[in-house]
Amino acid sequence: MVIVPKRRLVCWLGLLLAVLVQAGCNQPGQREFSVNYHYTETADGRRLALRRYLPENPMMDKEPVILCHGLSYNLLFWDLAEEVSLARYLAGAGYDVWSLSLRGSAPSSQPFGSGMRKLGHFKIDPEMLSLGRERMKDLNMTDWSVDDHIQLDLPAAIEFVAEQTGHDKVHWIGHSMGAMVMFAYLQDRENADHVRSFVAVSGPMAIFHPLNEPFTFLLESEPTIEIGSAFVGTSAPAGLGAIFGDMGTPTDKLFYNGRNIEGGVLRSLQSQATEDMGPSQFKQLMNMVRTERFTSLDESVDYTEGLEKVTTPTYFLVGTVDNMATPGAVQYAYRQIKSSDKQFKMFGRVNSHADDYGHDDIIIGKQARQEVYPTIIQWLGRFSLKPEQNELMLQPSLPEN
């Protein structure tokens, strides 16, 4: 029997208590916050929805954070369940968080048919079902491109958040296409003046050949997908996914590692957050698969080539088994941008994480809250405003009653 001296035991217990207290202090989620929808309008008259997570006592030395979803998703991607909600995680840590739906994604402007198809899903946010007078403005909406997001949606959203919060700059966290549009937006120096920092989650600015099997399947199936989409929309498989979860199709493998995502979260993704792609969006995606480059719809602007114009502080995140934004493609973007302040982190077993991360599960995976989210908090925490800047900031506007 080993006898531990009383004095040493007291020291050990004291050290353990100090560690536990410090760990508790470092855990976000201590602040209460409200959740409300807000709407603004783009220069061409489309409505954009933002879901605001406003802490009771927001940190005024931190600029607001805008979360932007990827292709074929909406703003609920960031808040599918408490355990996989980056929006709630950041708000709990004191950040004023705005989750954005780009045009084509509910409850922002989208074709009437897309809204009606969502009624066939099985768990819809009540806000998504608002088909009143405002929806009538969208009856003429049949198509939209990624260029529309870059040139019209991003300026409107950033300006609106700046007006509502009194801050001149925002932090942008974009997943997949939500990162791609910000890379393109930042290539204009005037636009870059409004973005304090950028977190690029699984953001591919190139799709390198030879193609993997899922992309090869997508390219070979392009005519069939175009015909089917014209009648039932690209989100049609989500109805099955909402029931059965991971079906292991080639397309599913592009978006997530099924082993690294809970079945209930995956079904919520399919039923709540999945949207139709616009015909022009799909065309730009397939052109990128063919040419390895991300370009404008008319191919006159090469956004991949323009990466060298990006000087904004940027944090790159990617999963080791991401088949959509491969680690090599994300590393390429990391090397191309000219920011003097940039970081790159890959999540997977090779770096001692619980599992290998895919395209979506880097945000909604089983251990994302424990392994990925803290690195984002750490990145954002580097950009505190100076006291004299803080004094000039207006108090954030209160949510509407």
Buried (B, 14 or more C-beta within 10 A) or exposed (E): EEEEEEEEEEEEEEEEEEEEEEEEEEEBEEBEBEBEBBEBEBEEEBBBBBBBBBBEEBBBBBBBBBBBBBBBBBBBBBBBBEBBBBBBBBBBBBBBBBBBBBBBBBBBBBBBBBBEBBEBBEEBBEBBEBBEEEBEEBEEBEEBBBBBBBBBBBBBBBEBBBEBBBBEBBBBBBBBBBBBBBBBBBBBEEBBEBBBBBBBBBBBBBBEEEBBEBBEBBEEEBEEBBEBBEEBBBBBBBBEBBEEBBEEBBBBBBBBBBEBBBEEBBBBBBBBBBBBBBBBBBBBBBBBBEBEBBBBBEEEBEBBBBBEBBBBBBBBBBBBBBBBBBBEBBBBBBEBBEBEEBBBBBBBEEEEBBBBBBBBBBBBBBBBBEBBBBBBBEBBEEBEBEEEBEEEBEEBBEBEE
